Amino acid sequence: MIKMNNELNNPIAEQQPHITVVGGGMLGLTLAYQLSKQNVKVSILEGAANLGGLTESIKIGDLHWDKYYHVTMLSDADLRALLAELDLEHEINWKVTKTHFYTGKGMYPLNNAFDYLKLPVLGLIDKVRLGLTIIYASRLEQGSELEKLTAKQWLTKLSGSKAYQNVWRPLLRAKLGNNYKKVSAAFIWAVIRRFYAARRGGLKTEMFGYVPGGYERIINKLVEKLSANGAQIITSAAVLSVTQNQTNGLKVKTHSHEYDFDQVIMTCPSQHVATICPQLTEAEKAQHNSLVYQGIICPSIMLKKSVGGAYLTYITDDKVPFTAVIEMSSLVEFADAEHPHLVYLPKYVPADDPLFDMTDKQIEEQFVSAFLSMYPFLTRDDVLAVKVSRSRQVVALSTLHYSQNLPAIHTSINGLHILNSAQIKNASLSVQETVKLANEGAQTFLQSINESGPA
Ligand SMILES: Cc1cc2nc3c(=O)[nH]c(=O)nc-3n(C[C@H](O)[C@H](O)[C@H](O)COP(=O)(O)OP(=O)(O)OC[C@H]3O[C@@H](n4cnc5c(N)ncnc54)[C@H](O)[C@@H]3O)c2cc1C
């Protein structure tokens, strides 16, 4: 989608510097939207053919949905406020979802205290300790001290080694793949807090929600607003370099164009920043390169039937090549589809994992055969379509002492700024945290524009 409208509605805006945001994911789009609302002259350069980044949509069979699974939570205040501005918040469908636990020997529901007590992988004392760990973590207000411990050290101390091995480790693997060994206790604390935020607010259970039409609809609405505010959006414009130009501004090169901007805000992963901005100091580049990113390989499968109606199935069986099963259609109603059953099989992996060298077909074969062995009532004929999605740099791992090594927003180069998801500290990656970061970043940039006066 290319929007060429570069004129701003409000003449005051001509006094403002021209800012470009590199990256048209939810972070870049929300940031540009917040700036455009204040009449800042803003453009977005997105490298891919479509906007959305991790929230981009794909077509699988006759379904059109997000390439990765997304839910909104009741506690996602900043995201819900954005959706309200887009006139979509009132359309969110909320639902209590189910969770299962697959051990290799069987599939167990895990939806209430009763299910929990019946879970075969733990004895009663371990279960009590595990329950107390969750209550303790959900009530802990500050996570910064937890950055000193690994998740394993903290969880083993609180819940015991059996509960760590049989419950926490599989849950960590479902979120992080083998990187779970590197993550600090602050990470798991943040995940527990996010899942229990609505309960802390007085609700007995957390509900998951989605906007009908998925993120494609949200992004289309954002694009409408951005265009109405005079922002220019250019897709298929991967930025190759950002360097200082002769007039104290910045030169941005893509494979086909060169642009001059007063300010550039990079929202893409840190390692891209280090490559694209060669004039950053060696120390700045080293800091970006020091962040450990993890990626994801995630086939989506369209099926003839449901696999049991649990939104999330955790997997403790190491032989299964993916780390969870997400039955999206247990939450989303794909009313128009002939076979409205959509399942994701995510596997989180390090950014340099050899799995990235495998073809889609090889991944499909490996993942689908393991998936079918988990659900004996399914046959290959029930699999109608498979689409493999992959991203090497999804999120920077919350390693030990993470918040002491965050990339700074303002760089040593005049006008060059970084606002990316690596700056989310002590929270798990979510669109909520992304939108919050974009809102806070927009405030910072507006303040510095006002302080420095007209360009
Ligand atoms: C499997 C999975 C499940 C998730 N589930 C949930 C969920 O249930 N709920 C939830 O709230 N969140 C969820 N998330 C997180 C959510 O997707 C992210 O928080 C959000 O999409 C991050 O947005 P972003 O803009 O920071 O990054 P990205 O979406 O990665 O956007 C970065 C953009 O920059 C572009 N780019 C990179 N390099 C360049 C370049 N050189 N030039 C131009 N453009 C460039 C990329 O193409 C991309 O579009 C999930 C994520 C994943 C992967």
Ligand as a Chemical Component Dictionary entry (heavy atoms), coordinates in Angstrom:
data_LIG
# 
_chem_comp.id                   LIG 
_chem_comp.type                 NON-POLYMER 
_chem_comp.pdbx_formal_charge   0 
_chem_comp.three_letter_code    LIG 
# 
loop_
_chem_comp_atom.comp_id 
_chem_comp_atom.atom_id 
_chem_comp_atom.alt_atom_id 
_chem_comp_atom.type_symbol 
_chem_comp_atom.charge 
_chem_comp_atom.model_Cartn_x 
_chem_comp_atom.model_Cartn_y 
_chem_comp_atom.model_Cartn_z 
_chem_comp_atom.pdbx_ordinal 
LIG C1  C1  C 0 4.015  -15.764 17.588 1  
LIG C2  C2  C 0 3.642  -14.429 18.171 2  
LIG C3  C3  C 0 2.513  -14.345 18.971 3  
LIG C4  C4  C 0 2.158  -13.122 19.534 4  
LIG N1  N1  N 0 1.023  -13.071 20.284 5  
LIG C5  C5  C 0 0.619  -11.903 20.790 6  
LIG C6  C6  C 0 -0.609 -11.813 21.492 7  
LIG O1  O1  O 0 -1.323 -12.796 21.672 8  
LIG N2  N2  N 0 -0.978 -10.598 21.972 9  
LIG C7  C7  C 0 -0.207 -9.494  21.797 10 
LIG O2  O2  O 0 -0.625 -8.400  22.237 11 
LIG N3  N3  N 0 0.964  -9.545  21.130 12 
LIG C8  C8  C 0 1.404  -10.712 20.628 13 
LIG N4  N4  N 0 2.576  -10.766 19.922 14 
LIG C9  C9  C 0 3.481  -9.600  19.907 15 
LIG C10 C10 C 0 3.159  -8.564  18.823 16 
LIG O3  O3  O 0 3.068  -9.178  17.564 17 
LIG C11 C11 C 0 4.280  -7.516  18.853 18 
LIG O4  O4  O 0 4.280  -6.899  20.128 19 
LIG C12 C12 C 0 4.155  -6.388  17.815 20 
LIG O5  O5  O 0 3.657  -6.841  16.598 21 
LIG C13 C13 C 0 5.538  -5.745  17.631 22 
LIG O6  O6  O 0 5.459  -4.675  16.717 23 
LIG P1  P1  P 0 6.769  -3.898  16.228 24 
LIG O7  O7  O 0 6.316  -2.835  15.323 25 
LIG O8  O8  O 0 7.597  -3.543  17.399 26 
LIG O9  O9  O 0 7.649  -4.984  15.465 27 
LIG P2  P2  P 0 7.460  -5.638  14.028 28 
LIG O10 O10 O 0 6.060  -6.085  13.858 29 
LIG O11 O11 O 0 8.537  -6.655  13.890 30 
LIG O12 O12 O 0 7.679  -4.428  13.019 31 
LIG C14 C14 C 0 8.948  -4.014  12.570 32 
LIG C15 C15 C 0 8.775  -3.600  11.133 33 
LIG O13 O13 O 0 9.995  -3.044  10.664 34 
LIG C16 C16 C 0 10.162 -3.442  9.317  35 
LIG N5  N5  N 0 11.580 -3.315  8.980  36 
LIG C17 C17 C 0 12.628 -4.025  9.460  37 
LIG N6  N6  N 0 13.773 -3.607  8.886  38 
LIG C18 C18 C 0 13.441 -2.601  8.051  39 
LIG C19 C19 C 0 14.171 -1.772  7.168  40 
LIG N7  N7  N 0 15.507 -1.882  7.027  41 
LIG N8  N8  N 0 13.509 -0.838  6.443  42 
LIG C20 C20 C 0 12.172 -0.680  6.557  43 
LIG N9  N9  N 0 11.427 -1.461  7.365  44 
LIG C21 C21 C 0 12.050 -2.404  8.097  45 
LIG C22 C22 C 0 9.659  -4.878  9.308  46 
LIG O14 O14 O 0 9.357  -5.315  8.003  47 
LIG C23 C23 C 0 8.441  -4.768  10.212 48 
LIG O15 O15 O 0 7.278  -4.478  9.488  49 
LIG C24 C24 C 0 2.955  -11.971 19.321 50 
LIG C25 C25 C 0 4.091  -12.063 18.514 51 
LIG C26 C26 C 0 4.437  -13.281 17.941 52 
LIG C27 C27 C 0 5.643  -13.376 17.049 53 
# 
loop_
_chem_comp_bond.comp_id 
_chem_comp_bond.atom_id_1 
_chem_comp_bond.atom_id_2 
_chem_comp_bond.value_order 
_chem_comp_bond.pdbx_ordinal 
LIG C1  C2  SING 1  
LIG C2  C3  SING 2  
LIG C2  C26 DOUB 3  
LIG C3  C4  DOUB 4  
LIG C4  N1  SING 5  
LIG C4  C24 SING 6  
LIG N1  C5  DOUB 7  
LIG C5  C6  SING 8  
LIG C5  C8  SING 9  
LIG C6  O1  DOUB 10 
LIG C6  N2  SING 11 
LIG N2  C7  SING 12 
LIG C7  O2  DOUB 13 
LIG C7  N3  SING 14 
LIG N3  C8  DOUB 15 
LIG C8  N4  SING 16 
LIG N4  C9  SING 17 
LIG N4  C24 SING 18 
LIG C9  C10 SING 19 
LIG C10 O3  SING 20 
LIG C10 C11 SING 21 
LIG C11 O4  SING 22 
LIG C11 C12 SING 23 
LIG C12 O5  SING 24 
LIG C12 C13 SING 25 
LIG C13 O6  SING 26 
LIG O6  P1  SING 27 
LIG P1  O7  DOUB 28 
LIG P1  O8  SING 29 
LIG P1  O9  SING 30 
LIG O9  P2  SING 31 
LIG P2  O10 DOUB 32 
LIG P2  O11 SING 33 
LIG P2  O12 SING 34 
LIG O12 C14 SING 35 
LIG C14 C15 SING 36 
LIG C15 O13 SING 37 
LIG C15 C23 SING 38 
LIG O13 C16 SING 39 
LIG C16 N5  SING 40 
LIG C16 C22 SING 41 
LIG N5  C17 SING 42 
LIG N5  C21 SING 43 
LIG C17 N6  DOUB 44 
LIG N6  C18 SING 45 
LIG C18 C19 SING 46 
LIG C18 C21 DOUB 47 
LIG C19 N7  SING 48 
LIG C19 N8  DOUB 49 
LIG N8  C20 SING 50 
LIG C20 N9  DOUB 51 
LIG N9  C21 SING 52 
LIG C22 O14 SING 53 
LIG C22 C23 SING 54 
LIG C23 O15 SING 55 
LIG C24 C25 DOUB 56 
LIG C25 C26 SING 57 
LIG C26 C27 SING 58 
# 
